[in-house]
Amino acid sequence: MDYEGRLNAAMEAARQSGAMLVRREGFHTDRKAAKDFVTDMDRASERIIIDKLNALYPEDGFFGEEGGLRREADGMWVIDPIDGTTDYVKNQPLYTISIAYLYKGEVMVGVVYAPALDEMYTAISGRGAFMNGKPISVSSESDPYAAVASVSFVHNVPDVAKIVLPQLTALVFQVNDFRRTGSAAFDLCGVASGRFEAFLEPCLHLYDIAAGVLIVREAGGVVTGWDEGDDPLVSGNVLATNSLMHGFFAERLTLKGPAC
């Protein structure tokens, strides 16, 4: 399997899409749901990425946030054309493009690109993680009082927020600080690169996290669900850490109750 070729193709597709996004040449914003936006640029970004990858790998399948499942195959591209659309609409620079390649359900290639920052995070399973071609690794911090955790307030899912927010309230007094970027893919790469010691968010989608999960794991981190036996790629309930503090965060988080 040509994973190196697919990595390079995904990087090029992300750069082409990113160049279009940073120009910001006018766009229309719609609401998909309460507090959930989509723009013409999301759709245009996904078209650029799929057209590029389909031309090179017509045998592969595609699953994108905007277009859904376009074709199923053993090899599947999973695409979030703008992760952090609200950031993009508000002209904040932390939005990303996330592209993962899965083979028979296993994430083998991950690319997360933050075009406004020109940060390209990449990984191939078993070969380490990189940012702009340089190796990255998770933080070596083991003291919770020095830990910075990126979090979500689950504003789109009120029943789940009622469970999560009290846990975050307790946890904020036990760590250094919280951050909220608005892009799960960027948060995962923040753990991979040592900017954050942890990222915790439930109710995510595969296209939000597939690439970032691989990048964290390849950088030496740990990614699990919020409860024992919970596969984050299936449930969308993500706890990613630098590994040294995984037990600390896992002991303080649970998601028993309403499903996302």
Backbone as numpy.savetxt, mean C-alpha at the origin, in Angstrom:
# Nx Ny Nz CAx CAy CAz Cx Cy Cz
9.91 -17.84 -15.01 9.07 -16.65 -15.01 9.95 -15.39 -15.01
9.61 -14.44 -15.87 10.43 -13.24 -16.04 10.03 -12.17 -15.03
10.42 -12.35 -13.77 10.07 -11.37 -12.75 10.85 -10.07 -12.92
12.10 -10.16 -13.33 12.90 -8.97 -13.54 12.30 -8.10 -14.64
11.89 -8.75 -15.72 11.27 -8.00 -16.81 9.97 -7.35 -16.38
9.19 -8.07 -15.60 7.93 -7.50 -15.11 8.18 -6.35 -14.13
9.20 -6.47 -13.32 9.54 -5.36 -12.43 9.88 -4.12 -13.24
10.72 -4.27 -14.24 11.12 -3.12 -15.05 9.92 -2.52 -15.78
9.04 -3.40 -16.27 7.85 -2.92 -16.97 6.94 -2.15 -16.03
6.77 -2.65 -14.81 5.92 -1.97 -13.83 6.52 -0.63 -13.44
7.83 -0.58 -13.28 8.49 0.69 -12.96 8.27 1.71 -14.07
8.42 1.28 -15.30 8.23 2.20 -16.43 6.78 2.66 -16.52
5.84 1.73 -16.31 4.42 2.11 -16.32 4.11 3.10 -15.22
4.69 2.89 -14.04 4.47 3.81 -12.92 5.05 5.19 -13.24
6.20 5.23 -13.85 6.81 6.52 -14.19 5.97 7.26 -15.25
5.47 6.53 -16.24 4.64 7.17 -17.26 3.37 7.74 -16.63
2.74 6.94 -15.81 1.53 7.40 -15.13 1.85 8.57 -14.20
2.93 8.46 -13.44 3.31 9.51 -12.51 3.59 10.83 -13.21
4.22 10.79 -14.37 4.49 12.02 -15.11 3.19 12.70 -15.50
2.19 11.92 -15.86 0.88 12.48 -16.18 0.23 13.10 -14.94
0.34 12.41 -13.81 -0.30 12.89 -12.59 0.30 14.20 -12.10
1.61 14.32 -12.12 2.23 15.52 -11.55 1.96 16.76 -12.41
1.59 16.57 -13.67 1.26 17.74 -14.50 -0.04 18.38 -14.04
-0.96 17.58 -13.50 -2.22 18.10 -12.94 -2.92 19.05 -13.91
-3.09 18.59 -15.14 -3.64 19.46 -16.18 -5.16 19.47 -16.16
-5.74 19.68 -15.00 -7.19 19.77 -14.88 -7.80 18.39 -14.75
-8.68 18.23 -13.78 -9.34 16.94 -13.61 -10.68 17.15 -12.91
-11.55 16.18 -13.07 -12.88 16.21 -12.48 -12.94 15.18 -11.36
-13.54 15.56 -10.24 -13.63 14.69 -9.08 -15.07 14.25 -8.87
-15.27 12.94 -8.66 -16.57 12.37 -8.32 -16.48 11.69 -6.96
-17.62 11.45 -6.36 -17.68 10.67 -5.13 -18.09 9.24 -5.47
-17.25 8.26 -5.07 -17.65 6.86 -5.18 -18.59 6.49 -4.05
-18.34 7.08 -2.89 -19.15 6.87 -1.69 -18.83 8.03 -0.76
-19.51 8.07 0.38 -19.22 9.12 1.36 -17.73 9.06 1.73
-17.06 10.19 1.64 -15.64 10.32 1.99 -14.72 9.47 1.11
-15.17 9.13 -0.09 -14.38 8.30 -1.01 -14.46 8.93 -2.39
-13.33 9.45 -2.87 -13.31 10.19 -4.12 -12.65 9.38 -5.23
-13.01 9.71 -6.47 -12.32 9.19 -7.64 -12.22 10.35 -8.63
-11.13 10.44 -9.34 -10.94 11.50 -10.32 -10.73 10.90 -11.70
-10.85 11.77 -12.71 -10.51 11.34 -14.06 -9.07 10.86 -14.12
-8.23 11.39 -13.25 -6.81 11.03 -13.26 -6.60 9.60 -12.76
-7.44 9.14 -11.80 -7.37 7.73 -11.38 -7.60 6.83 -12.59
-8.62 7.15 -13.35 -8.98 6.31 -14.50 -7.90 6.37 -15.58
-7.38 7.58 -15.82 -6.34 7.74 -16.83 -5.06 7.02 -16.41
-4.72 7.10 -15.13 -3.54 6.41 -14.63 -3.66 4.91 -14.82
-4.82 4.36 -14.49 -5.01 2.91 -14.65 -4.91 2.51 -16.12
-5.46 3.33 -17.02 -5.38 3.00 -18.45 -3.93 2.96 -18.92
-3.14 3.95 -18.51 -1.72 3.98 -18.90 -1.01 2.71 -18.44
-1.23 2.33 -17.19 -0.53 1.18 -16.61 -0.95 -0.11 -17.30
-2.25 -0.31 -17.46 -2.73 -1.55 -18.07 -2.31 -1.64 -19.53
-2.41 -0.54 -20.26 -2.01 -0.59 -21.68 -0.54 -0.96 -21.81
0.30 -0.40 -20.95 1.74 -0.68 -21.01 2.01 -2.16 -20.69
1.44 -2.65 -19.61 1.72 -4.02 -19.19 1.07 -5.05 -20.11
-0.12 -4.74 -20.59 -0.80 -5.68 -21.49 -0.06 -5.83 -22.81
0.54 -4.74 -23.29 1.30 -4.82 -24.54 2.52 -5.74 -24.41
3.12 -5.75 -23.22 4.31 -6.57 -22.99 3.98 -7.99 -22.55
2.89 -8.14 -21.78 2.55 -9.43 -21.19 1.06 -9.72 -21.40
0.67 -9.98 -22.65 -0.76 -10.18 -22.95 -1.36 -11.41 -22.30
-0.53 -12.31 -21.81 -1.02 -13.52 -21.15 -1.45 -13.27 -19.71
-1.08 -12.13 -19.15 -1.36 -11.85 -17.74 -2.76 -11.30 -17.54
-3.28 -11.49 -16.33 -4.57 -10.92 -15.95 -4.39 -9.58 -15.24
-5.52 -8.89 -15.04 -5.49 -7.56 -14.44 -6.64 -7.38 -13.45
-6.30 -6.82 -12.29 -7.29 -6.41 -11.32 -6.91 -5.02 -10.84
-7.75 -4.03 -11.14 -7.46 -2.66 -10.77 -8.56 -2.06 -9.93
-8.23 -1.03 -9.17 -9.23 -0.40 -8.31 -10.38 0.16 -9.12
-10.08 0.79 -10.25 -11.14 1.45 -11.00 -11.84 0.52 -11.97
-11.09 -0.39 -12.59 -11.69 -1.25 -13.61 -12.11 -2.62 -13.13
-11.77 -2.96 -11.88 -12.11 -4.28 -11.37 -11.31 -5.37 -12.06
-11.85 -6.58 -12.08 -11.18 -7.72 -12.71 -11.42 -7.67 -14.21
-10.37 -7.50 -14.97 -10.49 -7.41 -16.42 -10.20 -8.76 -17.09
-9.31 -9.51 -16.52 -9.01 -10.83 -17.07 -8.32 -11.63 -15.99
-8.70 -12.88 -15.80 -8.11 -13.73 -14.76 -7.10 -14.68 -15.38
-5.98 -14.87 -14.69 -4.93 -15.76 -15.17 -4.07 -16.16 -13.97
-3.16 -17.13 -14.17 -2.24 -17.51 -13.10 -1.39 -16.32 -12.66
-0.95 -15.53 -13.66 -0.20 -14.32 -13.38 -1.13 -13.12 -13.42
-1.21 -12.38 -12.31 -2.17 -11.27 -12.20 -1.47 -9.99 -11.78
-1.77 -8.91 -12.49 -1.36 -7.58 -12.06 -2.45 -6.98 -11.19
-2.06 -6.46 -10.02 -3.00 -5.83 -9.10 -2.57 -4.37 -8.96
-3.48 -3.45 -9.32 -3.09 -2.06 -9.57 -3.97 -1.10 -8.79
-3.33 -0.18 -8.08 -4.02 0.99 -7.53 -3.43 2.21 -8.23
-4.17 2.83 -9.14 -3.60 3.88 -9.98 -3.29 5.16 -9.22
-4.05 5.47 -8.16 -3.70 6.53 -7.21 -4.11 6.05 -5.83
-3.16 5.69 -5.02 -3.46 5.34 -3.63 -3.27 6.61 -2.80
-4.37 7.12 -2.29 -4.34 8.41 -1.63 -4.94 9.49 -2.52
-6.12 9.19 -3.08 -6.74 10.15 -4.00 -7.04 11.48 -3.32
-7.43 11.44 -2.04 -7.69 12.70 -1.34 -6.43 13.55 -1.27
-5.28 12.91 -1.02 -4.01 13.64 -1.06 -3.82 14.29 -2.43
-4.11 13.53 -3.47 -3.92 14.05 -4.83 -4.85 15.23 -5.09
-6.11 15.09 -4.72 -7.08 16.17 -4.93 -6.65 17.44 -4.20
-6.11 17.28 -2.99 -5.69 18.41 -2.17 -4.26 18.87 -2.48
-3.65 18.29 -3.51 -2.29 18.65 -3.92 -1.28 18.44 -2.80
-1.47 17.36 -2.06 -0.48 16.92 -1.07 0.36 15.80 -1.69
1.64 15.72 -1.40 2.56 14.92 -2.21 2.67 13.44 -1.84
1.88 12.94 -0.90 2.12 11.59 -0.41 1.28 10.51 -1.10
0.61 10.84 -2.19 -0.11 9.82 -2.95 0.88 8.94 -3.71
0.44 7.75 -4.05 1.33 6.79 -4.71 0.59 6.05 -5.83
1.38 5.38 -6.63 0.91 4.40 -7.61 1.42 3.05 -7.14
0.53 2.07 -7.02 0.91 0.76 -6.49 0.63 -0.32 -7.54
1.66 -1.09 -7.88 1.54 -2.16 -8.88 2.18 -3.41 -8.31
1.41 -4.49 -8.23 1.95 -5.78 -7.77 1.69 -6.83 -8.84
2.59 -7.79 -8.91 2.40 -8.95 -9.78 2.32 -10.20 -8.91
1.21 -10.90 -9.02 0.97 -12.13 -8.26 1.01 -13.32 -9.21
1.68 -14.38 -8.79 1.66 -15.63 -9.55 1.04 -16.71 -8.69
-0.07 -17.24 -9.13 -0.83 -18.25 -8.39 -1.08 -17.80 -6.95
-1.43 -16.53 -6.81 -1.81 -15.98 -5.51 -0.67 -15.46 -4.66
0.57 -15.68 -5.05 1.73 -15.21 -4.29 2.24 -13.90 -4.89
2.49 -12.92 -4.03 3.02 -11.64 -4.51 4.50 -11.82 -4.83
4.85 -11.64 -6.10 6.22 -11.88 -6.53 6.97 -10.60 -6.88
6.23 -9.57 -7.28 6.84 -8.30 -7.67 6.00 -7.18 -7.06
6.68 -6.17 -6.52 5.98 -5.01 -5.98 6.66 -3.72 -6.38
5.86 -2.76 -6.83 6.35 -1.43 -7.17 5.40 -0.41 -6.55
5.94 0.52 -5.78 5.18 1.65 -5.26 5.95 2.90 -5.62
5.27 3.80 -6.34 5.92 5.03 -6.80 5.18 6.24 -6.25
5.92 7.14 -5.60 5.38 8.41 -5.14 5.87 9.48 -6.11
5.09 9.80 -7.15 5.62 10.65 -8.22 5.96 12.06 -7.79
5.21 12.64 -6.86 5.49 14.00 -6.42 6.80 14.09 -5.65
7.25 12.96 -5.09 8.52 12.89 -4.36 9.62 12.23 -5.18
9.22 11.63 -6.31 10.13 10.82 -7.14 10.81 9.73 -6.32
10.01 9.02 -5.53 10.51 7.87 -4.77 9.90 6.60 -5.35
10.76 5.71 -5.82 10.35 4.45 -6.42 10.79 3.30 -5.52
9.83 2.62 -4.91 10.09 1.48 -4.03 9.82 0.20 -4.82
10.74 -0.76 -4.72 10.61 -1.97 -5.53 11.05 -3.20 -4.74
10.50 -4.34 -5.16 10.94 -5.63 -4.59 10.55 -6.75 -5.53
11.39 -7.74 -5.57 11.08 -9.06 -6.13 11.22 -10.05 -5.00
10.30 -10.97 -4.88 10.30 -11.92 -3.78 11.66 -12.63 -3.66
12.24 -12.55 -2.47 13.51 -13.21 -2.19 14.74 -12.42 -2.57
14.57 -11.18 -3.06 15.73 -10.42 -3.56 15.92 -9.08 -2.86
15.22 -8.82 -1.77 15.40 -7.58 -1.04 14.52 -6.46 -1.54
14.57 -5.33 -0.84 13.75 -4.17 -1.16 14.65 -2.97 -1.43
14.15 -2.07 -2.28 14.96 -0.95 -2.74 14.12 0.31 -2.86
14.78 1.46 -2.72 14.17 2.74 -3.02 15.11 3.48 -3.96
14.61 3.81 -5.14 15.43 4.43 -6.19 16.72 3.65 -6.42
16.60 2.33 -6.39 17.72 1.45 -6.71 18.66 1.14 -5.58
18.46 1.77 -4.41 19.34 1.53 -3.26 18.64 0.65 -2.24
19.35 -0.31 -1.63 18.70 -1.21 -0.66 18.13 -0.44 0.53
16.99 -0.89 1.00 16.39 -0.31 2.20 16.13 -1.41 3.21
16.01 -1.00 4.47 15.69 -1.96 5.52 14.88 -1.26 6.60
14.18 -2.06 7.38 13.33 -1.52 8.43 14.17 -0.94 9.56
13.52 -0.16 10.41 14.15 0.45 11.57 14.67 -0.60 12.54
15.71 -0.25 13.26 16.25 -1.12 14.31 15.75 -0.71 15.69
14.78 0.19 15.75 14.26 0.68 17.03 13.44 -0.41 17.74
13.69 -0.58 19.03 12.96 -1.59 19.80 12.21 -1.00 21.00
12.35 0.30 21.23 11.70 0.95 22.37 10.38 1.55 21.91
9.25 1.09 22.43 7.96 1.65 22.01 7.87 3.16 22.19
8.50 3.69 23.23 8.41 5.13 23.48 9.18 5.95 22.44
9.96 5.28 21.61 10.64 5.95 20.51 9.98 5.64 19.16
8.91 4.86 19.19 8.30 4.37 17.95 7.33 5.39 17.37
7.38 5.53 16.05 6.40 6.31 15.31 5.57 5.33 14.49
4.26 5.38 14.68 3.36 4.47 13.98 2.45 5.27 13.05
2.31 4.80 11.83 1.35 5.39 10.90 0.03 4.64 11.06
-1.06 5.40 11.14 -2.35 4.80 11.48 -3.44 5.34 10.55
-4.61 4.71 10.64 -5.82 5.20 9.99 -6.92 5.29 11.04
-7.80 6.25 10.85 -8.93 6.40 11.76 -10.20 5.73 11.23
-10.05 4.96 10.15 -11.13 4.12 9.59 -12.40 4.96 9.39
-12.22 6.15 8.84 -13.33 7.08 8.73 -14.43 6.61 7.78
-14.10 5.66 6.90 -15.09 5.17 5.94 -15.97 4.06 6.48
-15.61 3.48 7.63 -16.34 2.31 8.15 -16.67 2.58 9.62
-17.75 3.30 9.89 -18.04 3.74 11.26 -18.12 2.61 12.29
-18.71 1.46 11.94 -18.82 0.38 12.91 -17.46 -0.15 13.32
-16.53 -0.19 12.37 -15.17 -0.64 12.68 -14.42 0.45 13.43
-14.64 1.70 13.05 -13.98 2.81 13.74 -14.30 2.82 15.23
-15.52 2.44 15.58 -15.91 2.42 17.00 -15.09 1.40 17.79
-14.61 0.36 17.12 -13.76 -0.64 17.76 -12.30 -0.18 17.78
-11.86 0.41 16.67 -10.45 0.75 16.50 -10.05 1.99 17.29
-10.87 3.02 17.28 -10.46 4.30 17.88 -10.12 4.19 19.37
-10.87 3.44 20.18 -10.44 3.30 21.58 -9.07 2.63 21.72
-8.75 1.70 20.83 -7.44 1.05 20.88 -6.34 2.04 20.51
-6.61 2.89 19.53 -5.62 3.90 19.16 -5.44 4.93 20.28
-6.54 5.28 20.94 -6.45 6.22 22.05 -5.54 5.70 23.15
-5.68 4.40 23.47 -4.81 3.80 24.48 -3.37 3.71 23.99
-3.20 3.38 22.73 -1.87 3.14 22.19 -1.06 4.42 22.05
-1.73 5.55 21.76 -1.00 6.79 21.51 -0.19 7.23 22.73
-0.60 6.81 23.93 0.15 7.17 25.14 1.32 6.22 25.41
1.45 5.17 24.58 2.48 4.17 24.81 3.57 4.20 23.74
3.43 5.10 22.76 4.44 5.23 21.70 4.86 6.69 21.61
5.84 6.95 20.77 6.31 8.33 20.58 5.24 9.18 19.91
4.71 8.72 18.76 3.77 9.56 18.02 3.08 8.74 16.94
2.00 9.31 16.42 1.27 8.75 15.29 1.47 9.66 14.07
1.30 9.06 12.90 1.25 9.78 11.63 0.04 9.27 10.84
-0.47 10.14 9.96 -1.55 9.76 9.06 -1.23 10.36 7.70
-0.85 9.53 6.72 -0.43 10.05 5.41 -1.56 10.01 4.38
-2.48 9.06 4.50 -3.56 8.95 3.53 -3.31 7.93 2.43
-2.13 7.32 2.39 -1.82 6.29 1.39 -1.25 5.07 2.10
-1.98 3.96 2.07 -1.49 2.74 2.71 -0.20 2.26 2.06
-0.10 2.39 0.75 1.12 1.95 0.06 2.32 2.77 0.53
2.13 4.08 0.68 3.23 4.92 1.17 3.58 4.57 2.61
2.56 4.29 3.43 2.81 3.91 4.82 3.62 2.62 4.91
3.27 1.64 4.10 4.01 0.38 4.10 5.46 0.61 3.69
5.67 1.44 2.69 7.04 1.75 2.29 7.76 2.56 3.36
7.00 3.33 4.14 7.60 4.02 5.28 8.14 3.06 6.32
7.43 1.96 6.56 7.94 0.92 7.46 9.17 0.26 6.84
9.08 -0.05 5.55 10.19 -0.73 4.87 11.47 0.10 4.89
11.33 1.41 4.81 12.51 2.28 4.73 12.96 2.82 6.08
12.26 2.43 7.17 12.66 2.85 8.50 12.10 4.18 8.95
11.22 4.79 8.16 10.60 6.06 8.57 9.60 5.85 9.70
8.91 4.72 9.65 7.96 4.34 10.68 8.38 3.00 11.27
8.05 2.81 12.54 8.26 1.49 13.14 7.06 0.57 12.90
5.90 1.16 12.62 4.70 0.35 12.43 3.69 1.08 11.57
2.85 0.31 10.91 1.68 0.81 10.19 0.52 -0.10 10.54
-0.60 0.49 10.96 -1.76 -0.31 11.34 -3.03 0.29 10.76
-3.72 -0.51 9.97 -4.98 -0.07 9.37 -5.80 -1.29 8.97
-7.07 -1.32 9.35 -7.96 -2.39 8.89 -8.74 -1.96 7.65
-9.44 -2.92 7.07 -10.43 -2.65 6.01 -9.79 -2.13 4.72
-8.60 -2.57 4.41 -7.95 -2.21 3.16 -8.28 -3.23 2.07
-7.93 -2.88 0.84 -8.16 -3.75 -0.31 -6.83 -4.30 -0.82
-6.90 -5.40 -1.56 -5.69 -6.03 -2.08 -4.88 -5.04 -2.90
-5.53 -4.24 -3.73 -4.79 -3.31 -4.58 -4.11 -2.21 -3.76
-4.60 -1.93 -2.55 -3.93 -0.94 -1.68 -2.60 -1.45 -1.15
-2.51 -2.76 -0.91 -1.44 -3.27 -0.04 -0.53 -4.32 -0.65
-0.92 -4.95 -1.76 -0.16 -6.11 -2.24 1.31 -5.77 -2.47
1.59 -4.69 -3.19 2.98 -4.32 -3.46 3.71 -3.95 -2.18
3.06 -3.14 -1.35 3.71 -2.68 -0.12 4.01 -3.78 0.86
3.13 -4.76 0.96 3.38 -5.89 1.86 4.65 -6.62 1.47
4.82 -6.89 0.17 6.04 -7.54 -0.28 7.26 -6.69 0.03
7.17 -5.39 -0.19 8.32 -4.51 0.04 8.71 -4.51 1.52
7.72 -4.46 2.41 8.04 -4.52 3.85 8.73 -5.83 4.19
8.19 -6.93 3.74 8.77 -8.23 4.07 10.18 -8.37 3.51
10.40 -7.87 2.31 11.73 -7.96 1.71 12.72 -7.02 2.40
12.22 -6.00 3.10 13.09 -5.08 3.85 13.35 -5.57 5.27
12.84 -6.75 5.62 13.09 -7.32 6.94 11.99 -7.13 7.94
10.86 -6.58 7.51 9.74 -6.36 8.40 8.79 -7.54 8.45
7.77 -7.40 9.29 6.74 -8.43 9.46 5.39 -7.79 9.16
4.55 -8.51 8.41 3.19 -8.05 8.13 2.24 -9.18 8.46
1.28 -8.90 9.34 0.24 -9.87 9.69 -1.11 -9.16 9.70
-2.15 -9.95 10.00 -3.44 -9.36 10.29 -3.48 -8.88 11.73
-4.67 -8.44 12.15 -4.81 -7.91 13.51 -5.05 -9.01 14.53
-5.49 -10.16 14.08 -5.78 -11.27 14.98 -5.10 -12.53 14.47
-4.86 -13.46 15.36 -4.14 -14.69 15.02 -4.84 -15.42 13.88
-4.05 -15.82 12.90 -4.59 -16.56 11.77 -5.20 -15.70 10.68
-5.16 -14.39 10.85 -5.75 -13.45 9.89 -4.72 -13.13 8.81
-5.03 -13.46 7.55 -4.14 -13.16 6.43 -4.46 -11.74 5.94
-3.54 -10.79 6.08 -3.86 -9.41 5.72 -4.19 -9.22 4.25
-3.62 -10.06 3.38 -3.91 -9.93 1.96 -5.33 -10.38 1.63
-5.93 -11.14 2.53 -7.32 -11.58 2.34 -8.28 -10.67 3.10
-7.98 -10.41 4.35 -8.88 -9.63 5.20 -8.75 -8.12 4.98
-7.56 -7.67 4.60 -7.29 -6.25 4.49 -6.95 -5.58 5.81
-6.86 -6.37 6.88 -6.51 -5.83 8.20 -5.00 -5.95 8.38
-4.30 -4.83 8.30 -2.84 -4.83 8.17 -2.16 -4.32 9.42
-1.24 -5.11 9.93 -0.28 -4.67 10.94 1.11 -4.97 10.40
1.84 -3.91 10.06 3.20 -4.03 9.54 4.15 -3.36 10.51
5.23 -4.04 10.85 6.20 -3.48 11.78 7.63 -3.80 11.35
8.56 -3.22 12.11 9.98 -3.50 11.88 10.40 -4.85 12.45
9.48 -5.65 12.89 9.63 -7.00 13.47 9.99 -6.93 14.95
10.84 -6.00 15.35 11.27 -5.94 16.74 10.12 -5.56 17.68
9.16 -4.82 17.17 8.04 -4.39 18.00 6.71 -4.99 17.57
6.77 -6.07 16.80 5.52 -6.65 16.31 4.66 -7.16 17.46
5.29 -7.84 18.40 4.54 -8.35 19.54 3.88 -7.25 20.34
4.59 -6.15 20.52 4.05 -5.01 21.28 2.75 -4.51 20.65
2.76 -4.28 19.34 1.57 -3.77 18.67 0.49 -4.84 18.56
0.88 -6.07 18.28 -0.12 -7.14 18.12 -0.90 -7.38 19.41
-0.26 -7.24 20.54 -0.93 -7.44 21.83 -1.98 -6.36 22.11
-1.89 -5.24 21.43 -2.75 -4.09 21.73 -3.81 -3.84 20.67
-3.88 -4.71 19.67 -4.84 -4.51 18.58 -5.68 -5.78 18.40
-6.96 -5.59 18.21 -7.83 -6.70 17.84 -9.00 -6.13 17.05
-9.58 -6.95 16.21 -10.71 -6.50 15.40 -11.82 -7.53 15.46
-12.29 -7.78 16.66 -13.43 -8.66 16.86 -14.71 -7.85 16.71
-15.59 -8.29 15.86 -16.84 -7.55 15.71 -17.23 -7.42 14.27
-17.79 -6.26 13.86 -18.30 -6.09 12.50 -17.22 -6.29 11.45
-17.59 -6.92 10.36 -16.66 -7.07 9.25 -16.54 -5.75 8.49
-15.42 -5.60 7.80 -15.21 -4.38 7.02 -16.17 -4.34 5.84
